[in-house]
Amino acid sequence: MTAKSSRAPGAHNAKVMNRFELTRRLVAQLKRDEAVIGGIGNANFDLWASGQRPQNFYMLGSMGLAIPIALGVAIAQPQRHVIALEGDGSLLMQLGCLATVAERSPKNLTIVVWDNGIYQITGSQPTASAAVADLVAIARGAGIANSAWAADEADFDRLAASALKGEGPSLIAARIDSKPAVATTDRDPVQIRERFMRGLGVRG
Ligand SMILES: Cc1ncc(C[n+]2csc(CCOP(=O)(O)OP(=O)(O)O)c2C)c(N)n1
């Protein structure tokens, strides 16, 4: 077996699921005020398609910023639960944020990693997580003890429900297929920022 076709040990038993399906399941568990930060590309496209909310922030253009932005919101607004949705390629570009999350340890932060093993939106080049890098093991090693692979959809629901109770920080990694996102976010950064700030109650 080549390195490319194998998988990091922790991910072997995880079912390959669909990002939009899981995004909808996650959004269905939200009560009202949770902030959700969608990472560049498919993560925020499927968040957009799952129903727009003023508490959603759609990251355009920069890889690896969903988790740092979510961490900042979680620290600024400790009463609000904050969720970051990030692709494996983007997380791999910004691994240091995991150690920062662990060190600050906000109870109200949940990280969801969509691991399709590729940089899908730029042409499906393979990521290191397709071969050797186990993102859950990395997160645990960084100090986020509450990190797990979702075995299947029901397990994802259970992990999300547990994470939303606020005993975080938590990280849920899901292996996903390479189906394209179902919609495209409007590329209007100013509007996205203004709406999010109103959604967080920090802009009148
Ligand atoms: C710093 C930086 N490098 C490269 C790019 C180009 N780029 C945009 S999205 C992307 C791939 C993202 O991969 P991943 O996070 O795994 O999400 P997927 O496309 O697989 O859903 C790349 C390489 C960029 N926008 N920013």
The ligand as a Tripos MOL2 file, in Angstrom:
@<TRIPOS>MOLECULE
LIG
   26    27     1     0     0
SMALL
NO_CHARGES

@<TRIPOS>ATOM
      1 C1         -2.5070   31.0590    2.7690 C.3       1 LIG1
      2 C2         -3.2110   30.4440    1.6160 C.ar      1 LIG1
      3 N1         -2.6050   29.5020    0.8570 N.ar      1 LIG1
      4 C3         -3.2550   28.9370   -0.1880 C.ar      1 LIG1
      5 C4         -4.5050   29.3500   -0.5060 C.ar      1 LIG1
      6 C5         -5.2310   28.6990   -1.6890 C.3       1 LIG1
      7 N2         -6.2460   27.8120   -1.1860 N.ar      1 LIG1
      8 C6         -7.5140   28.2290   -0.9340 C.ar      1 LIG1
      9 S1         -8.4910   27.0360   -0.3290 S.2       1 LIG1
     10 C7         -7.2430   25.9030   -0.4130 C.ar      1 LIG1
     11 C8         -7.4710   24.4720    0.0080 C.3       1 LIG1
     12 C9         -8.2220   24.3370    1.3060 C.3       1 LIG1
     13 O1         -8.1760   22.9850    1.6910 O.3       1 LIG1
     14 P1         -9.0390   22.4740    2.9050 P.3       1 LIG1
     15 O2         -8.9660   23.4040    4.0140 O.co2     1 LIG1
     16 O3         -8.6500   21.0610    3.1550 O.co2     1 LIG1
     17 O4        -10.5310   22.5340    2.3790 O.3       1 LIG1
     18 P2        -11.2330   21.7780    1.1270 P.3       1 LIG1
     19 O5        -10.9600   22.6320   -0.0810 O.co2     1 LIG1
     20 O6        -10.6640   20.4100    1.0140 O.co2     1 LIG1
     21 O7        -12.6830   21.7870    1.4870 O.co2     1 LIG1
     22 C10        -6.0600   26.4740   -0.9080 C.ar      1 LIG1
     23 C11        -4.7750   25.7530   -1.1040 C.3       1 LIG1
     24 C12        -5.0930   30.3640    0.2900 C.ar      1 LIG1
     25 N3         -6.3300   30.8160    0.0610 N.pl3     1 LIG1
     26 N4         -4.4520   30.8920    1.3470 N.ar      1 LIG1
@<TRIPOS>BOND
     1     1     2 1
     2     2     3 ar
     3     2    26 ar
     4     3     4 ar
     5     4     5 ar
     6     5     6 1
     7     5    24 ar
     8     6     7 1
     9     7     8 ar
    10     7    22 ar
    11     8     9 ar
    12     9    10 ar
    13    10    11 1
    14    10    22 ar
    15    11    12 1
    16    12    13 1
    17    13    14 1
    18    14    15 2
    19    14    16 1
    20    14    17 1
    21    17    18 1
    22    18    19 2
    23    18    20 1
    24    18    21 1
    25    22    23 1
    26    24    25 1
    27    24    26 ar
@<TRIPOS>SUBSTRUCTURE
     1 LIG1         1 GROUP 0 **** ****
